[in-house]
Amino acid sequence: MTSHQLERDGASIHFETYGVSTGRLPLLLTHGYSASASMWKANLAALSADRMVITWDIRGHGLTKVALDPANFTPALSIGDIAAVLDACDVERAAVGGLSLGGYLSLAFHLAHPERVAALLLFDTGPGYKDDEARAGWNAYVETIVGRFERDGLDALGDSPEVVGGAHDPAGLVLAGRGILMQRDAAVIESLPSIAVPTLVVVGADDKSFLRASDYLAAKVPGAVKHVIPDAGHASNIDQTEAFDRIVGDFLGSLG
């Protein structure tokens, strides 16, 4: 593993590289809200055995450092961060994926830069909302989470295993919640039928909040392949590491 810091647009973006460039398609992974790049630790040996794997910390998370100004926390900046990390790794095109918010940002990155995405991997991910009322309901839910971080600091972290081990500033999580996790339009969900790259959808069987979302992704993205992992919750990559690594490894192996 090699650790890096990338300076751009008011932030020092932390990212890590694993494995080496072998001619096989590189993989970039993005974590979920209130998690960090460390959530992929158990998967990296298997996934980087025959290709480069890149992980990184979203603004407000982990080891990424950013001035605590709301202007530094937007989806557009996050999309730009992914592009900048790929540039720093001399990667023009990659398999791009993530868990939850990380999967949503992967879809947003594909919408902005389809030429840089060779495949999508969407783990326990939702595609957003077409309906304004449903989107407002999501944003109200996010506000309750953000409010707990404002009130209780890192004691408000949940018990889902992907959030364990991240070195967070609760003020950063608050700004990331309001600036990145909240949703503003239907652009991502409306882009699903136009996706023309191989797409893998994975969800834990016990992740009740994301089962329908995963069904929707699999139905709307042409040719998407879906796997439901038994005895796994929202952190399917951690709850059932071997099954997750096998599914992802087989998918990537089919791409080269």
C-alpha positions in Angstrom: 0.0 0.0 0.0 1.1 3.5 -0.8 -0.5 6.5 0.9 -0.9 9.9 -0.9 -2.2 13.4 -0.3 -3.6 15.4 -3.3 -4.0 19.2 -2.9 -7.0 20.6 -4.8 -9.8 23.1 -4.4 -9.5 23.8 -0.7 -8.7 20.2 0.3 -5.9 17.7 0.8 -7.5 14.5 -0.5 -6.2 11.3 1.0 -6.0 8.3 -1.2 -4.2 4.9 -1.2 -3.0 2.6 -3.9 -2.7 -1.2 -3.7 -1.3 -3.7 -6.1 0.4 -2.6 -9.3 -0.6 -1.7 -12.8 -0.7 -5.0 -14.6 -2.6 -4.1 -17.8 -5.8 -5.1 -16.1 -8.6 -2.6 -15.5 -7.9 -0.5 -12.3 -10.5 -0.3 -9.6 -11.5 2.8 -7.7 -13.6 2.4 -4.6 -15.5 5.1 -2.6 -16.7 4.6 0.9 -20.1 5.4 2.4 -21.1 8.4 4.6 -19.3 8.5 8.0 -17.0 5.7 6.9 -13.6 6.0 5.3 -11.2 4.2 3.0 -10.4 1.9 5.9 -13.7 0.1 5.3 -12.2 -1.8 2.4 -9.2 -3.1 4.4 -10.5 -6.7 4.5 -11.1 -6.8 0.7 -7.9 -5.3 -0.6 -5.6 -8.3 -0.6 -8.0 -10.3 -2.8 -9.1 -7.4 -5.0 -5.6 -6.0 -5.7 -4.0 -9.4 -6.3 -4.0 -8.8 -10.1 -4.8 -5.1 -10.6 -4.3 -1.7 -9.1 -7.0 -0.7 -6.5 -7.4 2.9 -5.4 -9.3 3.9 -2.3 -9.8 7.5 -1.0 -11.5 9.6 1.7 -14.4 11.9 0.8 -14.3 15.4 2.0 -15.1 15.5 5.7 -14.1 11.9 6.2 -11.0 10.0 7.3 -7.6 11.5 6.5 -8.8 14.0 3.9 -8.3 17.5 5.3 -10.5 20.4 4.2 -11.3 23.9 5.5 -14.6 23.8 7.3 -16.5 26.0 4.8 -19.7 24.7 3.3 -18.5 25.9 -0.1 -15.9 23.1 0.1 -18.5 20.3 0.4 -20.4 19.7 -2.8 -21.2 16.8 -5.1 -19.4 18.6 -7.9 -16.2 18.9 -5.9 -16.5 15.2 -4.9 -16.8 14.2 -8.6 -13.8 16.4 -9.3 -11.9 14.7 -6.5 -12.5 11.3 -8.1 -11.2 12.6 -11.5 -8.2 14.2 -9.8 -7.3 11.0 -7.9 -7.5 9.0 -11.2 -5.3 11.6 -12.8 -2.7 11.4 -10.0 -2.6 7.6 -10.5 -2.2 8.0 -14.3 -5.4 6.1 -14.8 -7.5 7.3 -17.8 -10.3 4.8 -17.4 -11.3 2.5 -14.5 -13.9 0.4 -12.9 -15.6 2.8 -10.5 -17.6 1.7 -7.5 -18.6 2.2 -3.9 -20.9 1.6 -1.0 -24.0 3.6 -0.3 -23.0 7.3 -0.8 -19.9 6.0 -2.5 -22.0 4.1 -5.0 -24.2 7.2 -5.6 -21.1 9.3 -6.2 -19.9 6.6 -8.6 -23.1 7.0 -10.6 -22.7 10.8 -10.5 -19.1 10.5 -11.7 -20.3 8.3 -14.6 -22.9 10.9 -15.5 -20.2 13.7 -15.5 -17.4 11.6 -17.1 -18.7 8.5 -18.9 -15.6 8.3 -20.9 -13.5 7.5 -17.8 -15.8 4.7 -16.5 -15.3 1.2 -17.9 -17.6 -0.5 -15.4 -19.8 0.4 -12.4 -19.9 -1.5 -9.1 -22.8 -0.4 -6.8 -22.8 -1.9 -3.3 -25.8 -1.3 -1.0 -26.5 1.8 -3.0 -29.6 3.9 -3.8 -29.9 6.0 -7.0 -31.6 9.0 -5.6 -35.2 10.1 -6.1 -37.3 11.3 -9.1 -40.0 12.6 -6.8 -39.5 15.9 -5.0 -41.4 14.8 -1.9 -39.4 11.6 -1.6 -36.2 13.6 -2.0 -37.3 16.0 0.7 -38.0 13.0 3.0 -34.5 11.7 2.4 -33.0 15.2 3.1 -35.0 15.4 6.4 -33.6 12.0 7.4 -30.1 13.2 6.6 -30.7 16.3 8.7 -31.5 14.1 11.7 -28.2 12.3 11.3 -26.3 15.6 10.9 -28.1 16.9 14.0 -26.8 14.0 16.1 -23.2 14.7 15.0 -23.7 18.3 16.0 -25.1 17.3 19.4 -23.1 14.2 20.2 -19.9 14.4 18.1 -18.4 11.0 17.2 -20.6 9.3 19.7 -23.3 9.6 17.1 -21.5 7.1 14.8 -23.7 4.1 14.2 -22.7 0.5 14.8 -22.5 -0.7 11.2 -19.0 -2.1 10.8 -18.0 0.1 7.9 -17.9 3.2 10.1 -15.5 1.7 12.6 -11.9 2.9 12.5 -12.2 6.1 10.6 -10.4 9.2 12.0 -13.2 11.8 11.6 -13.9 15.4 12.6 -17.6 15.5 13.5 -17.7 19.1 12.1 -16.6 17.7 8.7 -19.2 15.0 8.8 -21.9 17.6 9.4 -20.8 19.7 6.4 -20.4 16.5 4.3 -23.9 15.4 5.3 -25.5 18.7 4.3 -23.4 19.4 1.3 -22.8 15.9 -0.3 -25.2 13.4 1.2 -28.3 15.5 0.8 -29.8 15.5 -2.7 -30.9 18.3 -4.9 -32.2 16.9 -8.2 -33.1 13.7 -10.1 -30.2 13.8 -12.6 -28.5 10.6 -11.3 -31.6 8.4 -11.2 -32.7 9.7 -14.6 -29.4 8.7 -16.1 -29.7 5.0 -15.3 -31.2 3.8 -18.6 -28.4 5.5 -20.5 -25.6 3.6 -18.7 -23.8 1.5 -21.3 -21.0 -0.1 -19.3 -21.1 -3.4 -17.4 -22.7 -2.8 -14.0 -22.6 -4.9 -10.9 -25.2 -4.4 -8.1 -24.5 -6.1 -4.7 -26.7 -5.8 -1.6 -26.8 -7.6 1.7 -29.9 -9.6 2.3 -30.4 -8.0 5.7 -29.9 -4.4 4.4 -33.7 -3.8 4.3 -33.4 -0.1 3.5 -31.5 -0.8 0.2 -33.2 -4.0 -1.1 -35.7 -2.1 -3.2 -33.2 0.4 -4.4 -30.9 -2.4 -5.6 -33.9 -4.0 -7.4 -34.5 -0.6 -9.1 -30.9 -0.3 -10.1 -30.8 -3.7 -11.6 -34.0 -3.1 -13.5 -33.1 0.3 -14.9 -29.4 -0.1 -15.8 -29.3 -2.1 -19.0 -27.6 -5.5 -18.5 -26.9 -4.9 -14.8 -26.0 -8.1 -12.8 -27.4 -8.2 -9.2 -26.2 -10.4 -6.3 -27.9 -10.6 -2.9 -25.4 -11.8 -0.2 -27.0 -13.8 2.5 -26.4 -13.0 6.2 -25.0 -9.5 5.3 -26.2 -6.1 6.2 -25.4 -2.6 4.9 -21.6 -3.4 5.0 -21.9 -6.4 2.8 -18.1 -6.3 2.0 -17.3 -6.7 5.7 -20.2 -9.0 6.9 -19.4 -11.6 4.2 -15.9 -10.8 2.9 -15.2 -14.0 1.1 -18.5 -13.9 -0.8 -18.2 -10.3 -1.6 -14.6 -10.7 -2.9 -15.6 -13.7 -5.0 -18.5 -11.8 -6.6 -16.5 -8.7 -7.3 -13.4 -10.7 -8.4 -15.5 -12.7 -10.9 -17.1 -9.5 -12.3 -13.8 -7.8 -12.7 -12.2 -10.9 -14.2 -14.8 -11.0 -16.9 -13.8 -7.4 -17.9 -10.0 -8.0 -18.1 
